[in-house]
Amino acid sequence: MRLKARRFGTFYLSLFFVALYLPVLSVILYSFNASPSTAQWTGFTFDWYRMLFRDRVIVEAFKVSMEVALITSVLSAILGTASAVISMWVTDRMKSAIQGMMILPLLIPEVALGIALLIFFNALRLPFGHLTLVLSHSLFCVPYVYIMVQLRLKEIDRSILESARDLGATTWQTVRTVILPLVIPSIITASLLALAMSLDDVIISTYMSGPKTTTLPVHIFSMMRVGVTPKVNALCTLILVGMFIVVGLSQLFNKKQHKEDL
């Protein structure tokens, strides 16, 4: 029985690996194809990567994406952490209200959220660009930060907080000297997640981008309307490498936090 279960597990994992990672590997492979068409393989080349770094539009879109993602990750970390910490000191009714407001953006489809933000920012007469991109990206990144930090806060021994109070520490002193040092790894991990989500977003960025603030995913989407070329594959490969680095850093901080807990 155990042997059958093990074989089924191996088969399932192999099938999952093929279905998920084989398309990714094909994108990476054909980014080195010498032919401008993905229909046939004609040789190995780095020319498409050289073209990417010479393309001013792509470089500018990358700069916009990085600027927006970095600001979004910092802003999301601040707002998400503050909301999670505040929920520790409020009444149960207020805590439920905070949780509801945090979960709501996760339940709304991105298309509907993008249209709603488009109408809202247009009513406020905000110029579409960096500001609208950061605000809209933060809206759907803050809940993830909140959830991750809150999960870490639930693991904190309440006796530590009570001891700080007995020693005369104020609420702010308790937060600054006790709570924040314990949740910093979770904050960093959540910030990296927000960074990756901001860099990957297409739908909301399509609504929020201005005439001179096109993000890299939106530009890739516009390139794919012409067709999937090795240049697009090369650009996607670079993004994948960046995401792998972000995920690796996130896992590193998770392991560090786990060791500290032990």
NUGUGU-182753 format. One record per residue (C-alpha): chain; residue number from 0; x, y, z; residue in one letter. Coordinates in Angstrom, 3 decimals, decimal comma. Example, Ala and Ser with C-alpha at 12.3 -4.5 7.8 and 13.67 -1.06 7.14 Angstrom:
<pts>
[pt A 0 [12,300 -4,500 7,800] A]
[pt A 1 [13,670 -1,060 7,140] S]
</pts>
This chain:
<pts>
[pt A 0 [0,000 0,000 0,000] M]
[pt A 1 [2,792 2,374 0,933] R]
[pt A 2 [4,652 1,471 -2,274] L]
[pt A 3 [1,587 2,320 -4,381] K]
[pt A 4 [1,125 5,605 -2,544] A]
[pt A 5 [4,788 6,439 -3,092] R]
[pt A 6 [4,565 5,635 -6,796] R]
[pt A 7 [1,418 7,732 -7,141] F]
[pt A 8 [3,131 10,606 -5,346] G]
[pt A 9 [6,132 10,359 -7,648] T]
[pt A 10 [3,894 10,234 -10,729] F]
[pt A 11 [1,843 13,211 -9,515] Y]
[pt A 12 [4,926 15,323 -8,783] L]
[pt A 13 [6,448 14,433 -12,160] S]
[pt A 14 [3,234 15,365 -13,975] L]
[pt A 15 [2,997 18,604 -12,020] F]
[pt A 16 [6,620 19,443 -12,810] F]
[pt A 17 [6,139 18,811 -16,536] V]
[pt A 18 [2,878 20,799 -16,729] A]
[pt A 19 [4,248 23,771 -14,788] L]
[pt A 20 [7,933 24,023 -15,617] Y]
[pt A 21 [8,183 22,642 -19,151] L]
[pt A 22 [6,570 25,778 -20,667] P]
[pt A 23 [8,928 27,919 -18,579] V]
[pt A 24 [11,941 25,951 -19,786] L]
[pt A 25 [10,774 26,297 -23,390] S]
[pt A 26 [10,602 30,086 -22,985] V]
[pt A 27 [14,161 30,139 -21,636] I]
[pt A 28 [15,422 27,804 -24,358] L]
[pt A 29 [13,918 29,744 -27,267] Y]
[pt A 30 [15,256 33,038 -25,916] S]
[pt A 31 [18,614 31,818 -27,300] F]
[pt A 32 [17,194 30,878 -30,706] N]
[pt A 33 [18,988 32,561 -33,604] A]
[pt A 34 [15,838 32,541 -35,713] S]
[pt A 35 [13,410 35,471 -35,306] P]
[pt A 36 [10,612 32,903 -35,325] S]
[pt A 37 [9,834 30,394 -32,589] T]
[pt A 38 [8,597 27,889 -35,174] A]
[pt A 39 [12,072 26,443 -35,741] Q]
[pt A 40 [15,468 26,267 -34,046] W]
[pt A 41 [18,334 27,542 -36,190] T]
[pt A 42 [21,149 28,008 -33,682] G]
[pt A 43 [22,328 29,442 -30,369] F]
[pt A 44 [22,810 33,201 -29,877] T]
[pt A 45 [22,862 35,996 -27,275] F]
[pt A 46 [21,812 38,639 -29,808] D]
[pt A 47 [18,302 39,022 -28,409] W]
[pt A 48 [19,661 39,863 -24,965] Y]
[pt A 49 [21,995 42,445 -26,491] R]
[pt A 50 [19,029 43,989 -28,290] M]
[pt A 51 [17,110 44,266 -25,034] L]
[pt A 52 [19,760 46,364 -23,331] F]
[pt A 53 [19,954 48,633 -26,388] R]
[pt A 54 [16,191 49,172 -26,540] D]
[pt A 55 [15,490 52,504 -24,797] R]
[pt A 56 [11,763 51,798 -24,479] V]
[pt A 57 [12,389 48,538 -22,631] I]
[pt A 58 [15,051 50,103 -20,398] V]
[pt A 59 [12,696 52,967 -19,522] E]
[pt A 60 [9,833 50,541 -18,824] A]
[pt A 61 [12,148 48,535 -16,562] F]
[pt A 62 [13,101 51,699 -14,639] K]
[pt A 63 [9,438 52,604 -14,149] V]
[pt A 64 [8,619 49,079 -12,956] S]
[pt A 65 [11,501 49,047 -10,458] M]
[pt A 66 [10,686 52,508 -9,106] E]
[pt A 67 [7,027 51,624 -8,642] V]
[pt A 68 [7,798 48,190 -7,163] A]
[pt A 69 [10,346 49,495 -4,641] L]
[pt A 70 [8,079 52,299 -3,414] I]
[pt A 71 [5,113 49,899 -3,321] T]
[pt A 72 [7,015 47,328 -1,255] S]
[pt A 73 [8,086 49,935 1,317] V]
[pt A 74 [4,643 51,555 1,524] L]
[pt A 75 [2,904 48,181 1,735] S]
[pt A 76 [5,268 47,038 4,476] A]
[pt A 77 [4,545 50,152 6,546] I]
[pt A 78 [0,767 50,103 6,105] L]
[pt A 79 [0,387 46,324 6,389] G]
[pt A 80 [2,575 46,069 9,499] T]
[pt A 81 [0,879 49,055 11,140] A]
[pt A 82 [-2,555 47,544 10,506] S]
[pt A 83 [-1,500 44,167 11,914] A]
[pt A 84 [0,046 45,706 15,039] V]
[pt A 85 [-2,924 48,029 15,633] I]
[pt A 86 [-5,288 45,054 15,417] S]
[pt A 87 [-3,567 43,632 18,521] M]
[pt A 88 [-4,697 46,549 20,718] W]
[pt A 89 [-8,247 47,215 19,514] V]
[pt A 90 [-11,590 45,620 20,341] T]
[pt A 91 [-12,762 42,449 18,648] D]
[pt A 92 [-15,310 44,399 16,599] R]
[pt A 93 [-12,657 46,825 15,346] M]
[pt A 94 [-10,290 43,930 14,652] K]
[pt A 95 [-12,965 42,234 12,524] S]
[pt A 96 [-13,508 45,494 10,645] A]
[pt A 97 [-9,771 45,799 9,909] I]
[pt A 98 [-9,607 42,193 8,712] Q]
[pt A 99 [-12,624 42,747 6,472] G]
[pt A 100 [-11,054 45,828 4,872] M]
[pt A 101 [-7,822 43,935 4,316] M]
[pt A 102 [-9,400 40,859 2,758] I]
[pt A 103 [-11,834 42,771 0,514] L]
[pt A 104 [-9,247 43,784 -2,159] P]
[pt A 105 [-8,270 40,114 -2,483] L]
[pt A 106 [-11,850 39,115 -3,314] L]
[pt A 107 [-12,470 41,755 -5,982] I]
[pt A 108 [-11,451 40,692 -9,528] P]
[pt A 109 [-8,493 42,683 -10,819] E]
[pt A 110 [-10,428 43,941 -13,836] V]
[pt A 111 [-13,205 45,318 -11,626] A]
[pt A 112 [-10,659 46,772 -9,211] L]
[pt A 113 [-8,759 48,411 -12,069] G]
[pt A 114 [-11,913 50,009 -13,491] I]
[pt A 115 [-12,982 51,208 -10,024] A]
[pt A 116 [-9,567 52,785 -9,403] L]
[pt A 117 [-9,600 54,337 -12,872] L]
[pt A 118 [-12,930 56,036 -12,167] I]
[pt A 119 [-11,866 57,062 -8,651] F]
[pt A 120 [-8,522 58,602 -9,635] F]
[pt A 121 [-10,114 60,272 -12,630] N]
[pt A 122 [-12,727 61,854 -10,334] A]
[pt A 123 [-9,906 63,142 -8,114] L]
[pt A 124 [-8,173 64,472 -11,254] R]
[pt A 125 [-4,942 62,699 -10,358] L]
[pt A 126 [-2,460 62,481 -13,238] P]
[pt A 127 [-1,984 58,858 -14,246] F]
[pt A 128 [1,607 57,794 -13,747] G]
[pt A 129 [3,892 56,871 -10,869] H]
[pt A 130 [1,471 58,042 -8,163] L]
[pt A 131 [-1,550 56,098 -9,419] T]
[pt A 132 [0,587 53,013 -10,047] L]
[pt A 133 [2,033 53,057 -6,522] V]
[pt A 134 [-1,348 53,653 -4,873] L]
[pt A 135 [-3,110 50,948 -6,884] S]
[pt A 136 [-0,313 48,394 -6,424] H]
[pt A 137 [-0,190 49,111 -2,704] S]
[pt A 138 [-3,931 48,505 -2,465] L]
[pt A 139 [-3,590 44,830 -3,385] F]
[pt A 140 [-0,155 44,318 -1,777] C]
[pt A 141 [-0,984 45,646 1,704] V]
[pt A 142 [-3,396 42,757 2,500] P]
[pt A 143 [-0,657 40,169 1,858] Y]
[pt A 144 [1,733 42,015 4,160] V]
[pt A 145 [-1,002 42,294 6,774] Y]
[pt A 146 [-1,774 38,565 6,658] I]
[pt A 147 [1,882 37,478 6,859] M]
[pt A 148 [2,727 39,846 9,730] V]
[pt A 149 [-0,462 38,968 11,599] Q]
[pt A 150 [0,357 35,252 11,406] L]
[pt A 151 [3,730 36,000 12,960] R]
[pt A 152 [2,152 38,170 15,674] L]
[pt A 153 [-0,130 35,308 16,693] K]
[pt A 154 [2,952 33,189 17,410] E]
[pt A 155 [4,374 35,721 19,890] I]
[pt A 156 [4,068 34,632 23,509] D]
[pt A 157 [1,682 37,032 25,252] R]
[pt A 158 [3,678 36,714 28,473] S]
[pt A 159 [6,489 38,680 26,799] I]
[pt A 160 [4,150 41,602 26,188] L]
[pt A 161 [2,765 41,380 29,721] E]
[pt A 162 [6,300 41,405 31,125] S]
[pt A 163 [7,067 44,563 29,153] A]
[pt A 164 [3,971 46,215 30,584] R]
[pt A 165 [4,900 45,155 34,140] D]
[pt A 166 [8,287 46,809 33,644] L]
[pt A 167 [6,533 50,078 32,827] G]
[pt A 168 [6,899 50,062 29,032] A]
[pt A 169 [4,350 52,079 27,094] T]
[pt A 170 [2,495 50,668 24,099] T]
[pt A 171 [4,880 52,354 21,661] W]
[pt A 172 [7,934 51,143 23,605] Q]
[pt A 173 [6,548 47,595 23,586] T]
[pt A 174 [5,981 47,751 19,851] V]
[pt A 175 [9,396 49,260 19,129] R]
[pt A 176 [11,548 47,125 21,444] T]
[pt A 177 [9,637 43,823 21,609] V]
[pt A 178 [7,208 43,307 18,728] I]
[pt A 179 [9,069 44,814 15,764] L]
[pt A 180 [12,338 42,891 16,335] P]
[pt A 181 [10,341 39,639 16,394] L]
[pt A 182 [8,421 40,330 13,184] V]
[pt A 183 [11,176 41,949 11,086] I]
[pt A 184 [11,889 38,713 9,129] P]
[pt A 185 [8,168 38,451 8,281] S]
[pt A 186 [8,090 42,117 7,253] I]
[pt A 187 [11,064 41,623 4,937] I]
[pt A 188 [9,528 38,478 3,432] T]
[pt A 189 [6,207 40,266 2,902] A]
[pt A 190 [8,006 43,244 1,341] S]
[pt A 191 [9,742 40,939 -1,140] L]
[pt A 192 [6,372 39,394 -1,984] L]
[pt A 193 [4,921 42,866 -2,572] A]
[pt A 194 [7,923 43,697 -4,757] L]
[pt A 195 [7,378 40,585 -6,889] A]
[pt A 196 [3,620 41,179 -7,181] M]
[pt A 197 [4,146 44,776 -8,258] S]
[pt A 198 [6,723 43,779 -10,869] L]
[pt A 199 [4,408 41,071 -12,250] D]
[pt A 200 [1,160 43,023 -12,414] D]
[pt A 201 [-0,368 43,605 -15,835] V]
[pt A 202 [-4,112 44,205 -15,493] I]
[pt A 203 [-4,180 47,058 -12,982] I]
[pt A 204 [-1,017 48,584 -14,463] S]
[pt A 205 [-2,773 48,734 -17,826] T]
[pt A 206 [-5,439 51,013 -16,330] Y]
[pt A 207 [-3,083 53,063 -14,148] M]
[pt A 208 [-0,166 53,695 -16,527] S]
[pt A 209 [0,341 57,167 -17,923] G]
[pt A 210 [1,651 58,191 -21,346] P]
[pt A 211 [5,279 58,100 -20,150] K]
[pt A 212 [5,007 55,544 -17,349] T]
[pt A 213 [4,492 52,189 -19,045] T]
[pt A 214 [5,603 49,297 -16,867] T]
[pt A 215 [7,600 46,365 -18,198] L]
[pt A 216 [4,790 43,740 -18,021] P]
[pt A 217 [2,441 46,099 -19,896] V]
[pt A 218 [5,108 46,657 -22,550] H]
[pt A 219 [5,632 42,889 -22,891] I]
[pt A 220 [1,890 42,429 -23,330] F]
[pt A 221 [1,879 45,011 -26,121] S]
[pt A 222 [4,851 43,271 -27,780] M]
[pt A 223 [3,017 39,941 -27,739] M]
[pt A 224 [0,198 41,362 -29,838] R]
[pt A 225 [2,582 41,212 -32,776] V]
[pt A 226 [3,618 37,671 -31,872] G]
[pt A 227 [5,877 35,737 -29,514] V]
[pt A 228 [9,465 36,315 -30,647] T]
[pt A 229 [12,817 35,305 -29,136] P]
[pt A 230 [13,136 38,918 -27,965] K]
[pt A 231 [9,966 38,505 -25,897] V]
[pt A 232 [11,272 35,171 -24,609] N]
[pt A 233 [14,563 36,804 -23,602] A]
[pt A 234 [12,724 39,554 -21,746] L]
[pt A 235 [10,525 37,013 -19,964] C]
[pt A 236 [13,628 35,003 -19,047] T]
[pt A 237 [15,212 38,022 -17,374] L]
[pt A 238 [12,013 38,623 -15,424] I]
[pt A 239 [11,963 34,963 -14,364] L]
[pt A 240 [15,544 35,227 -13,128] V]
[pt A 241 [14,592 38,308 -11,119] G]
[pt A 242 [11,591 36,520 -9,612] M]
[pt A 243 [13,736 33,507 -8,695] F]
[pt A 244 [16,139 35,828 -6,879] I]
[pt A 245 [13,276 37,457 -4,967] V]
[pt A 246 [11,819 34,057 -4,028] V]
[pt A 247 [15,267 32,843 -2,959] G]
[pt A 248 [15,735 35,845 -0,683] L]
[pt A 249 [12,265 35,303 0,741] S]
[pt A 250 [13,034 31,674 1,529] Q]
[pt A 251 [16,321 32,722 3,114] L]
[pt A 252 [14,571 35,053 5,537] F]
[pt A 253 [11,946 32,382 6,275] N]
[pt A 254 [14,675 29,901 7,222] K]
[pt A 255 [16,353 32,540 9,370] K]
[pt A 256 [13,095 33,177 11,198] Q]
[pt A 257 [12,518 29,445 11,677] H]
[pt A 258 [15,979 29,004 13,193] K]
[pt A 259 [15,355 31,911 15,570] E]
[pt A 260 [12,091 30,321 16,688] D]
[pt A 261 [13,923 27,082 17,477] L]
</pts>
